[in-house]
Amino acid sequence: MALGLVRRAVLVDALLADKDVEAAWQAATETGAHDGQWLTLAEQARAVRPARAPSPPCAPPRNASGT
């Protein structure tokens, strides 16, 4: 992993550890984040900003017969 990528990952991890969701969200969107960081960020964001947190996928629509 390149040094720049490591520094960005450490920054997002540090902000997540500090529960600074806004700063972590900004760092992740500006510099990128790996999947685990996005999942942690989504969980923390849901607690403080439910409208921003990603929603779980919706169930497929049921047909007219209800199946």
C-alpha positions as CSV (number, residue, x, y, z in Angstrom):
1,M,0.0,0.0,0.0
2,A,1.4,3.4,-0.9
3,L,2.3,5.7,1.9
4,G,-0.4,8.3,0.9
5,L,-3.1,5.6,1.1
6,V,-1.9,4.5,4.5
7,R,-2.0,8.1,5.8
8,R,-5.5,8.6,4.5
9,A,-6.7,5.3,6.1
10,V,-5.1,6.3,9.4
11,L,-6.7,9.7,9.3
12,V,-10.2,8.2,8.8
13,D,-9.6,5.6,11.5
14,A,-8.4,8.3,13.9
15,L,-11.5,10.4,13.3
16,L,-13.8,7.4,13.6
17,A,-12.1,6.5,16.9
18,D,-12.7,10.0,18.2
19,K,-16.3,9.7,17.1
20,D,-15.9,12.8,14.9
21,V,-18.4,11.7,12.3
22,E,-18.5,14.9,10.4
23,A,-14.7,15.1,10.0
24,A,-14.4,11.4,9.2
25,W,-17.2,11.7,6.6
26,Q,-15.4,14.6,5.0
27,A,-12.0,12.9,5.0
28,A,-13.5,9.7,3.6
29,T,-15.3,11.5,0.7
30,E,-12.3,13.7,-0.1
31,T,-9.5,11.1,0.2
32,G,-11.3,7.8,0.0
33,A,-11.9,5.0,2.5
34,H,-11.9,1.2,2.4
35,D,-15.1,-0.8,2.8
36,G,-14.6,-1.4,6.5
37,Q,-14.2,2.3,7.2
38,W,-17.3,3.1,5.2
39,L,-19.3,0.5,7.2
40,T,-18.1,1.9,10.5
41,L,-18.8,5.5,9.3
42,A,-22.3,4.5,8.2
43,E,-23.0,3.0,11.6
44,Q,-21.7,6.1,13.5
45,A,-23.5,8.5,11.1
46,R,-26.8,6.6,11.6
47,A,-26.6,7.4,15.3
48,V,-25.9,11.2,14.9
49,R,-27.4,12.0,11.4
50,P,-29.9,9.4,10.4
51,A,-30.8,11.2,7.2
52,R,-27.2,11.0,5.9
53,A,-26.6,7.3,6.8
54,P,-27.1,4.9,4.0
55,S,-30.3,2.9,4.2
56,P,-30.3,-0.9,3.9
57,P,-31.4,-2.2,0.6
58,C,-35.2,-2.5,0.1
59,A,-36.9,-5.7,-0.3
60,P,-38.0,-6.5,-3.8
61,P,-41.6,-5.4,-4.6
62,R,-44.2,-8.1,-4.3
63,N,-46.5,-8.8,-7.2
64,A,-50.2,-8.3,-7.1
65,S,-50.9,-11.8,-5.8
66,G,-48.7,-11.1,-2.7
67,T,-46.0,-13.6,-3.5
